[in-house]
Amino acid sequence: MQLLVCEDVTANMAKVAEARLAARVVRSTPLREIEGNQTYDGQQEFLAVAARVAREGRLSRFVYVSRKLN
């Protein structure tokens, strides 16, 4: 295998989690009807924690692109 790209995309992961969290807040009433309060609150907590630990550097995500050598 030959490594072509190794990129730290942790900041993007934090941004996506924060954006999803905010979008869900705007739509909280219908989401609570669909998901129920417990599931909605659990998803919100998960997204908040994911964003926070990514921003703090305690969670990271890397993208690796490689190709198989003949």
N, C-alpha and C positions, 0 to 999 in steps of 0.2 A: 504494500500500500504506500502511496505517496500522498502526503498531506499537502493540500492545495490552499486551504484557508482555515484559519483558527481565529474566531472573532468572539469577543466578549459582548454579549447582548443583554447583560444584566440590567442596564439602565432602561432598555426597551421593555423588559419584563415588568419593571416597576411602573413605568408609564402606562402600560396596558392594564395592569391590575388597578391602578388608580382611576383610569378612564372607565373601566367596567364598573367599579364601585360607585362612581359618580352617576353613571348612566342608570344604574339600578336604583339609586336613591330617587331620581326623578320619576321613575316608574314603579315606585314601591307599592302603591296601592294595588294595581293589577297583579304585580308579581306576588304579593302576599296572598292574594286570592287564589292564584294558580299553585304556588309552592307551599303555602302555609307559613305561619310566622316562624316556626322553628327552623325550617329549611332556609327561608329568606335570611334570617339572622345569621345562620351558620355560614352561608355563602358570603355575606357581607364581612363577617369576621375573617374568613379565609382570605378574601381579597385584600383586606386591610393589613393582615399579618404578612402576606406575600409581598405587598408593596413595601412595607416597613423593613422587613429583613433584607430585601434586595437593596434598598437605599442605604442601609447600614453596612452592607457588604457581608452579611452573614448568610446570604443565599446568592448563588451565581448561576448563570446560564451561559454556556458557550456553544457556538456552532462550529462544527468540524466538517470540512468537505475534503474528501480524498478520492483517489482513483486507484483502482486495482491495477497493479503492474502485470504485464504478461509473463 
